[in-house]
Amino acid sequence: MDLIYQFSALFILILPLAMLIVLLVFINNMNKQTKKRLELEQKRAEQLEAISRRLDHVEKRIGNEEDPAPK
């Protein structure tokens, strides 16, 4: 009978520990996904900023061609 109590005590101690490990792994994976998502958003923001600068440059060139300087 003593052996049953030892196994039940061992199970009661190991189960919460296993649940904690699973929870920590889940949180770690969520953090990795969030980090990747933030890096992608940063790259997109940089690309949009570069496109915006190019468009501004093109708009200035077009504006200069449409408004020739008076002679």
C-alpha positions in Angstrom: 0.0 0.0 0.0 2.9 2.3 0.7 4.1 1.9 -2.9 0.8 3.3 -4.2 1.2 6.4 -2.0 4.7 6.9 -3.3 3.5 6.7 -6.9 0.6 9.0 -6.3 2.8 11.5 -4.5 5.3 11.3 -7.4 2.5 11.9 -9.9 1.2 14.8 -7.9 4.6 16.4 -7.9 5.5 15.7 -11.5 2.2 16.7 -13.2 2.3 20.4 -12.1 6.0 20.5 -13.1 5.2 19.1 -16.6 2.3 21.6 -17.0 4.7 24.4 -16.0 7.2 23.3 -18.6 4.5 23.1 -21.3 3.3 26.6 -20.4 6.9 28.0 -20.5 7.5 26.4 -23.9 4.2 27.9 -25.2 5.1 31.3 -23.9 8.5 31.1 -25.5 7.1 30.2 -28.9 4.6 33.1 -28.7 7.5 35.4 -27.9 9.4 34.2 -30.9 6.4 34.6 -33.2 5.8 38.1 -31.8 9.5 39.0 -32.4 9.4 37.7 -36.0 6.2 39.7 -36.6 7.7 42.9 -35.2 10.8 42.4 -37.4 8.6 42.0 -40.5 6.6 45.1 -39.6 9.9 47.0 -39.2 11.1 45.9 -42.7 7.8 46.8 -44.2 7.9 50.3 -42.6 11.5 50.8 -44.0 10.4 49.7 -47.4 7.4 52.0 -47.3 9.6 54.9 -46.2 12.0 54.2 -49.1 9.1 54.1 -51.6 7.8 57.3 -50.2 11.1 59.0 -50.6 11.4 57.8 -54.2 7.9 59.1 -54.9 8.7 62.5 -53.4 11.8 62.6 -55.6 9.8 61.7 -58.7 7.1 64.2 -57.9 9.7 67.0 -57.6 11.3 66.0 -61.0 7.9 66.0 -62.6 7.0 69.3 -61.0 10.3 70.8 -62.3 9.6 69.6 -65.9 6.0 70.9 -65.9 7.1 74.4 -64.6 9.9 75.5 -66.8 11.9 78.5 -65.6 10.9 81.7 -67.4 13.5 83.1 -69.8 
